[in-house]
Amino acid sequence: MKKIAIVGGGVAGLAAAHRLQEEIQNNNAPFDCVLLEAGDRFGGKIATERFDGFIVERGPDSFISQKPWGVELCHKLGLGDQLIGTQKEHSQTFVYTGGKMVPMPEGLSLMVPTQFLPFVFSPLFSWPGKIRMGLDLFIPRRAGNGDESLASFVRRRLGREALVKMAEPMLAGIYSANPETMSLHSTFPMFAQTEAKYRSLILGMLARKRQVMLAGKAPKPVKPGPDSLFVTLRDGLDSLVNAAIEKSPDVTFRKGQKLAGIFRDGDQWKLSIEGDESLTADAVIVALPANTASGLLQPCVPDVAKRLEEIPYVSTAAVTLAYAQKEFSHPLRGFGFVVPRDEGLRITACTWTSSKYAGRAPDDHVLMRCYVGGGAGEETAHLDENELERIVRQDLLKSMNVRETPAFCKVYYNRKGNVQYQVGHSALVDSIDAALQSHPGLFLAGSAYRGIGIPDCILNGTRTAESVIQYLTK
Ligand SMILES: Cc1cc2nc3c(=O)[nH]c(=O)nc-3n(C[C@H](O)[C@H](O)[C@H](O)COP(=O)(O)OP(=O)(O)OC[C@H]3O[C@@H](n4cnc5c(N)ncnc54)[C@H](O)[C@@H]3O)c2cc1C
């Protein structure tokens, strides 16, 4: 029997465990596999609370369906019929600017205008801003193909206004990142690829739209799951966590097992667990945040640890508020709004959760979630709960004229919990992979490396498990 230890029960560790389960089940692989989780529950950043008819996500609330690995895993785990998309009737997103909610113009494809009229008539951008965005059609492509920041790229191609009103709140917001330091290649590589191929982003997006329309004339491949860019699970995202564990009966899942150290022991690895217990393994998947992994690996694998230390993390907090429907004056027709940095609010975005997804609140209540902190200013995320509630309610009053008292307000902190992919991130990850070659049997997985979204973490965990299978059966 080959022993495999997975450390960390977030979605990456769980995806690795499930892939190893498949190997044991389908190919009789002689693996003895254990997953160690420090906390008192599995799921890591994925955590769902249910009470009084509410489904409240503490961390992620959905995942993108265009990257298929999330939807595919749900199907494999028997959750296909629980996938739900966003509610079609509310699909508008707003930008809070100049003291008003301005709808995002139709036809914006990841901030690039692909429809002329809605863009021209949109009050979101000034005329000089619109003309500057249109200059993308004529600006030559950048020489060289090195990484650059999102801010530098957007300023160069579309101008400052596109950066301030769209790219920073919408795109950097997804990563809780500062666009001035955020890697374009590791977050939105398609922009760099589009520039390399078509020179202009607008021409590239139009060409892609044409291809999609032509493909639309051919019979459509059957796409599993709801037809929606973002999907979630009917009863909350932790259904994915529970199903991954339930459908991996040959893996031992142990919670309350905090890894305290990891050492080489001949051909094996020795893991010491807090409380004096230890175990040995032929292969170890460290599926932890890089800032935790670096400390644990420092004594035995300092070359890898040193590089992991270079991956920064920032703090964010999510503040969820519920209101009684009958007292609530705002119609919440949309998915919510984003807030450009210089609009005088401390919240960076607000999701109108009960409008975006069905079943998140009982019919007589509405549910919203506001975000603070991140790479462009994390101090707000360190305030205490009372102060955060006060700030958020003040911002909701200014932006949405919400005067009502919430039925509840819950603050969820992610202290140093948001990984930052900075310019040069993919070269750093390549160098980590190269350093790992000198430490056979040691593998890393998780959001720190090649994608932070749930589907990326699932792919990364699955691929890491495949590398382990190859290593142990070679
Ligand atoms: C607030 C927030 C909102 C997000 N929203 C979305 C979203 O809507 N859609 C989306 O796709 N992605 C979203 N993400 C990103 C995504 O949720 C994460 O990137 C992903 O869940 C990380 O998974 P992971 O397995 O890499 O790590 P984690 O989930 O961090 O799991 C690591 C696990 O390791 C455990 N651990 C730590 N130290 C030890 C130790 N010493 N020994 C043993 N175990 C240990 C932890 O307890 C944890 O369970 C969001 C992230 C955050 C923070």
The ligand as a MOL file (V3000), in Angstrom:
LIG
                    3D

  0  0  0     0  0            999 V3000
M  V30 BEGIN CTAB
M  V30 COUNTS 53 58 0 0 0
M  V30 BEGIN ATOM
M  V30 1 C -14.4030 36.0030 0.5510 0
M  V30 2 C -14.1120 35.1470 -0.6480 0
M  V30 3 C -15.0460 35.0860 -1.6590 0
M  V30 4 C -14.7800 34.3010 -2.7800 0
M  V30 5 N -15.7310 34.2250 -3.7390 0
M  V30 6 C -15.5520 33.3560 -4.7570 0
M  V30 7 C -16.6190 33.1030 -5.6650 0
M  V30 8 O -17.7230 33.6600 -5.5260 0
M  V30 9 N -16.4060 32.2100 -6.6750 0
M  V30 10 C -15.2150 31.5380 -6.8010 0
M  V30 11 O -15.0750 30.7360 -7.7350 0
M  V30 12 N -14.1890 31.7300 -5.9350 0
M  V30 13 C -14.3390 32.6120 -4.9200 0
M  V30 14 N -13.3380 32.7880 -4.0080 0
M  V30 15 C -12.0930 32.0310 -4.1740 0
M  V30 16 C -12.2160 30.5670 -3.7170 0
M  V30 17 O -13.2390 30.4490 -2.7710 0
M  V30 18 C -10.9090 30.0980 -3.0880 0
M  V30 19 O -9.8230 30.4150 -3.9330 0
M  V30 20 C -10.9180 28.5860 -2.8640 0
M  V30 21 O -12.0730 28.1760 -2.1580 0
M  V30 22 C -9.6520 28.2000 -2.1150 0
M  V30 23 O -9.6040 26.8100 -1.9420 0
M  V30 24 P -8.2870 26.0910 -1.4270 0
M  V30 25 O -8.5920 24.6540 -1.2840 0
M  V30 26 O -7.1220 26.4670 -2.2750 0
M  V30 27 O -7.9430 26.7490 -0.0070 0
M  V30 28 P -8.7790 26.9630 1.3080 0
M  V30 29 O -10.2050 26.9980 1.0430 0
M  V30 30 O -8.1410 28.1150 1.9880 0
M  V30 31 O -8.4850 25.6320 2.1490 0
M  V30 32 C -7.3170 25.4190 2.8970 0
M  V30 33 C -7.6610 24.5410 4.0910 0
M  V30 34 O -6.4540 24.2430 4.7980 0
M  V30 35 C -6.7580 24.2310 6.1850 0
M  V30 36 N -5.5130 24.4250 6.9330 0
M  V30 37 C -4.8420 25.5870 7.1450 0
M  V30 38 N -3.7210 25.3470 7.8660 0
M  V30 39 C -3.6930 24.0150 8.0970 0
M  V30 40 C -2.7660 23.1750 8.7640 0
M  V30 41 N -1.6610 23.6370 9.3540 0
M  V30 42 N -3.0280 21.8430 8.8160 0
M  V30 43 C -4.1440 21.3390 8.2250 0
M  V30 44 N -5.0540 22.1030 7.5640 0
M  V30 45 C -4.8240 23.4270 7.5040 0
M  V30 46 C -7.7540 25.3730 6.3380 0
M  V30 47 O -8.4840 25.2360 7.5430 0
M  V30 48 C -8.6000 25.1960 5.0880 0
M  V30 49 O -9.6990 24.3620 5.3150 0
M  V30 50 C -13.5590 33.5740 -2.8800 0
M  V30 51 C -12.6110 33.6640 -1.8650 0
M  V30 52 C -12.8810 34.4320 -0.7520 0
M  V30 53 C -11.8420 34.5020 0.3400 0
M  V30 END ATOM
M  V30 BEGIN BOND
M  V30 1 1 1 2
M  V30 2 1 2 3
M  V30 3 2 2 52
M  V30 4 2 3 4
M  V30 5 1 4 5
M  V30 6 1 4 50
M  V30 7 2 5 6
M  V30 8 1 6 7
M  V30 9 1 6 13
M  V30 10 2 7 8
M  V30 11 1 7 9
M  V30 12 1 9 10
M  V30 13 2 10 11
M  V30 14 1 10 12
M  V30 15 2 12 13
M  V30 16 1 13 14
M  V30 17 1 14 15
M  V30 18 1 14 50
M  V30 19 1 15 16
M  V30 20 1 16 17
M  V30 21 1 16 18
M  V30 22 1 18 19
M  V30 23 1 18 20
M  V30 24 1 20 21
M  V30 25 1 20 22
M  V30 26 1 22 23
M  V30 27 1 23 24
M  V30 28 2 24 25
M  V30 29 1 24 26
M  V30 30 1 24 27
M  V30 31 1 27 28
M  V30 32 2 28 29
M  V30 33 1 28 30
M  V30 34 1 28 31
M  V30 35 1 31 32
M  V30 36 1 32 33
M  V30 37 1 33 34
M  V30 38 1 33 48
M  V30 39 1 34 35
M  V30 40 1 35 36
M  V30 41 1 35 46
M  V30 42 1 36 37
M  V30 43 1 36 45
M  V30 44 2 37 38
M  V30 45 1 38 39
M  V30 46 1 39 40
M  V30 47 2 39 45
M  V30 48 1 40 41
M  V30 49 2 40 42
M  V30 50 1 42 43
M  V30 51 2 43 44
M  V30 52 1 44 45
M  V30 53 1 46 47
M  V30 54 1 46 48
M  V30 55 1 48 49
M  V30 56 2 50 51
M  V30 57 1 51 52
M  V30 58 1 52 53
M  V30 END BOND
M  V30 END CTAB
M  END
